[in-house]
Amino acid sequence: MLSVDEALQQVLARAKAKPPTLCPLGQTLGLVLAEDISSDVDSPPHDKSVVDGYAVIAADLAAGPAELEILEEVTAGAVPTRALARGSAIRIMTGAPIPSGADAVVMVEQTQSLNSRNPLGRVRIATQRVTPGQNIMRRAASMTRGDLVLRAGVTIRSVEIGVLAEVGRTEVRAVGRPTLAVLPTGNELVSPGETPAAGQIRNSNGPILLAAARTAGAVVVDLGIARDDRVQLRDLIARGLESDILVISGGVSAGVLDLVPGVLAELGVRQIFHKIQLKPGKPLWFGSLASAAGERFVFGLPGNPVSSLVCFELFVRPLIGRLAGCDNTALEELAAPLAIDYTHRGDRPTYHPARLSTIDNRTLIEPLRWRGSGDLRTLVEANALACFPPGERAFRAGETIRVLRLP
């Protein structure tokens, strides 16, 4: 059987980023940019004030506080109509253009308005020191027309969307989101809204996997529940193969009704591996299908919910990232000391639900009281997986182990 690392290499070796598409700006959040972006403007487009206050000539205040005549007021979106002369000031708002003749702006908090026959009045500048350039952002200080402002390969966050808007890009070329279909299987499954009869359980794997795929950046397709019936399985799996990734939970072990591998083979899906050295998640199945629309990838996940989610996080999430053009989507790995003594027993590497916490500026990991692959409740308390090697061993509190942080 393959190790976890060997299996992941097998998954990613066959995947490459989806072709770029032209995307409206409002739909690019989280996508990987597929083109270099240059500015079509200077930013700011003019010398501007960075505070509300008064545009002044610094030399008028060289000797300290002074009283100045207010010539006009300039708000953001307006332009000055008068040039500044010695002994005068112009009231100015944040973002407004600096009037001709001014070389500094004094914050309004450092001024005092005075009564005057002038409709705009006079102002006393109370600060002791004014220097040329004070509170002024010069034209093109942020970027100049023609500057390269974003490079292909960057993941588009809210700030990148803001920059794209500032340079007038209403649509950009970006790597498209992978599509992922989810198909839980089993005669025992009923929908979450139903009360299970004897021998039945509610379908939790479907909602878990759909949610996990959304958080990983995929566009999801809910195929519903497949019964252990070859005809129905074939129909639903065929529909799932229209997506970039098909994730099936259940039906991949060695039971009489574990029909999934056979149906996949009938539909032309080539098995790449089946079963790996992992607890929970040993029965994991992975294959691919060559198609005119591009290679499709299929995961057969174990039916127990913790096994299913662990396999998703270890293998499906990185594949989604690779197809989306981003290679840094695997779980964050770190080393952390154990918070408690812990004895591990098992013949496979175990990814045990655990909780990372910070105590006295130390990050510690505590394995939780996990009752096996069907114990989804304990996973609610987990924010990490503690990784233990195979074999029986007593670990002592303070001993450092490998940890994967859950998203």
N, C-alpha and C positions, 0 to 999 in steps of 0.2 A: 504493500500500500504506500501511496505517496505521503510525504509529510505535508503539513500546511503550506510551507514555503514553496515546495515543489509543485503543489496543486495550484497555488496562486500564479506561479510562473507559467503554468500550462494555460491558465485562463487568459492572462494578459498578453501572452505571446501571439495570440490570434486576433487581437483587437487593435483597431486604429481609429482615430477620430473620425466622426461623421463629416461629410462634406459641408463646407460653409454655406449658409443661406443668408439672404438679405432680410434683416429683421427690423420691424418698427422699434424705435428707441424704447418705448414703454414696455416692450416684451423682452428686453435684453438682460434684465437683472439676473446675475448668476451665470450667464453664458461666458464663453471664452471668445474674446475679440479675435477676428481672423484677418484684420487689415491694420496697417499703420494709419494713424489719424494725425493730420496737421491742422493748425489753426488757420481760419480764414479772416481773423481779426487781430488787432492789438488788444490786449487786456491788461489793465483797463484801457478804454479807447481815448482817454484824456487824463491829464493830471487831475487827481480827485482828492477830496477831503475824506479822511478816514474817521472823522468825528463831527458831531454837531458843534458849531462854534463860530468863530470869526476869522475870516481871511485877513491877514495883516502884512505889513512890511516890517520885517524883523528889526531893521535899523530904527524904526520909530520907538522901539522898546529897549534899545541898547542901554539906556540909563535907568531902566526899571519900569514900574507901573506908569501907565499914561492913559489919558482920555482921548478917544478917537470918534470922529463923526461917521455914522453909519450911512453908506451910500445906497445900498439896496439889499434885498434878501434873495438868495439863490437856493432853490429846493432841488432835490434829486429829480432828474428828468428835465430840468430847465437849464438854461445857459446864461452866464453873466452878460449884462448889456453895458456895463461900465467898467473902465479900467481903474485900478486902485491907484490913488495918489497919496503922497506923504500926508500923514495926519488923519487918514481915513481908514475905515474897515468895511468889510462886506459880510453880513450875516450869511452863513453857509451851512447846509445840512450834509449829513453823511452821504457820500457818493456823488455829490454835486461837483461840476468842473471848477477848477481853481481859476479865479479871474486874472486877467492880465495885470501884471505889476505886483501881485501878491507872491510872497515866497515862504509863507508859514501860515499855520492855522492854530488858533488858541482855543482850547476846549471851553465850552460855554460855562462849565463849572468854575472856571478861573476868571470869570468876568462879572461885571455888575452893570445892569442897564440904568441909564441916567435920564432924568427929565430934560426935554429940549423942545424948542419950537420946530425943529426938524421933525417931520412926521415919523421918520424912522428912529430919531433920537440920537443919543450919544452912548458910548459904552466905555466903561473903565476896564482896562486890562490889568488885572491884579497880580498876575504872575511875575516872578522876579527874573525869569530867564526865558527868552524866546530865541530859537536858533533857526536859520534858514533850512527849509525842508521839513520842519516839524509838522507832524500829522498830515503829511502829503504823501500819497502813493502816486509815483510817476507813471506816465503813459507807458504801456507795454512792460511794466515791471513784472507781471505775472507771465505773460507770453506775448510773443511777437508774431505777426502774420507770417505764416509759412513754417513756424516752429513745429517740430514733431512733438505732440503732446501725449499720445498713447501709442504703445507698441502692440503689434499683434502678439497674442498669447496671454495677455493680461485677463484676469477674471473680472467681469464687469460688476462693480458694486454700485452703491448709490452715488458715491463721489465721482466715479467714472461716468455715470449717466449725467451728472451735473456738468462735467467738462464737455461731454459730447453735445449737450444742449447749448453750452456757451459758444462752441465753435460751429453751431448751425447744423449738426448732423441729426436729422430726424429718423434716419435708418442707417444701419451699419451691417457689414458682413460679420457674422459670428457663427461658431459651431453650434449646430442645432441640438436640442435636448433629445437624448435617447428615449425611445418608447419602451415601456416595460409592462408586460401582461402578467397577471397573477391568477393562478388556478389552484385553489385548495381541493384536495380529493378525499373521498371516503364516504361510505354509506352511513357512517355514524354522525356525520356533520349536519347541523341545522343552523339556520340563520340566527344572528344575535337576538332578533326579536321574538324568537320562538322559545317555548318552554321545552327542554329536552325530555323525551320519553325514555323509558328504560333502555340502556345501551347506547344512548345518544349523547353528544356533547355539542355545545355551541361552537361555531366557526370563529376562532380567534386568529388563526394564522392569516386568513385573507386580509382583515383590517390591519393587522400588524405589518404585513409585508407591503401593502399599498401605502401605508403611512411612511414606512421606512424608505420606500422608493421615492416618494415625493420629497422627503427631506434630503435625499441624495441627489435630487435634481432631475429625476426622470419624469416623463409624461406617462401616467399610469392608465392601464386598461383593466377593468375588473371583469373577469370572465365568469364570475359566480362560482358555484360549487359543482364539481364533477363527481358523479357516482362511480363506483367500481364496476363500470360497464364499458366494454371495449368500444362499442359503437359511439357512445356519448363522449368518451375520452378522446377518441380520434377526431370527432368534430370540434370539440373545444380546443384541443391542442393545435389542430390545423389553424384555427382562428388566432391562437396565441402566437403562432409562428409568423404572423404578419407584423409583429413587433420586433424591435431590435433584440430584446431579451424576453424570454419566457421563463417565469419562475413558477414551478409546480411544487406544492408541498404535499407530502404523503405519497405512498404507492411506489417507493423506490427501494424498499428493503427486500426481504426474501420470502414474504408471505404469499399465500395462494392468490390473494387479490392485489398483489403489487404488480399492476399491469403496465405501469408507465413506461419502463424501458422498452418493452416490446412494441408498444404503440409508437413510440418515438422512432424506433428502427424502421417500422413500416412506412413512416412518413419521410424517411430519408435522412433523419438526424443521426449523425455519426457520434458514437460514444467516444469521449476522450479519456475520461477516467470514471470509475465508480468505486467508492469507499476510500476513505483517507484516514490517516492516523490522527484522529481528533475526537475529543469528548467535551461537549456533546456535538454530534454531527457526523459520526463515522459513515452513515449510508449515503453521503452526498454523491450526487450524480451530475456530471457535466458533459455536454456535447455541443455540436454546432451543425448548422445546415447552410450549405452554399445556395444562394438564391440570386436571381437577377437584380434584386433590390439591395444586395449586400449580404454579408454573412450574418446569420441569426445565431444567437447563443441561448442555450437552454440549461437551466439548473433544476435538478430534482432534489428538493430539500427534504430532510426528514419531517415526519408529521408532528412530532412533539414540538410545542411552540418555542421553547428555549433553544433547542437544537436548530430549529428553522431560523430564528433570529440571529444566532451566533454565526451560522453559515452565511446569512445575508451580509452581515457586517464584515466578515473576513474575505468574502469572495465577490458578492454581487456589487457592493458599494464601490470597490476599486474599479470594477469593469464599467460601471456607469460613468465614473470619472474619466476613464480612458476614452470611452466613446464620445464624451463631451469635450475632449481636448484638454483635460486637466488630469495631471498625474499625481496630485497631492491629496487625494481623497481617502486614502487608507486611514484606518484608525490611528490616532496619535499613540506612539509607543514611548514608555518611560520606565525608569527603574525606581522602585519605591520600597522602603522598609516595611515589613509586616507590623501591624499594630498589635497582633496577638500571636500566641503560639498556634501552630496549625499542623496537623498531620494529614498528609496526602496519600491516598491509595488509588492506584489505577494503572492499567497497562498501556494507556495512551496519554499523550500530552493533553492536559485538561485546561480549559478556559473557564474558570470558575467565577460566577457572579460575585462581585466584590464592591466595596465602597471606598473611594478615595476621600480623605479628609485632611485638613490642615490643623495640626495641634502644635502650639508653641513654635510656629514658623517652620514646622516639619510636615511634609506631605507623607501620609501613611496610608497603607492599603490594608483593609480588613476583609477577608473572605466571609461571605454571608452564610447563614444556615440554609443551604440550598438542598432541596429534596429531590433533585433530579430533573430530567429534561421536560417533564410535564409541569414543573413548579414555576408558573409564570408570575405568581404573586411575589415571590422573592425578587424577581428581576426588576420589579417596580422600585425597590430600594437600592438597586445597583446603579453605579455610574461608571463602572469599569469591569474589566475581566482580568482576574489574577491568573497568570500563566504558570502552570506547574508541569515539570517534566514527568515522564512515565516512571512507575515504580512506587514503592512505599518509602516515605521519608518523613521525619518529624522536623518541621521548620520552627525556628525560635523567633520570638518577637524581636524586631530590629534587623532581622536578616533581610537583605535586599533581593527582590524578585522582579521579574519582567511583568509589566502591566500594560494593558491596552485601554485607553480612555474611550468610553462609549459616547456617541454624539448626544 
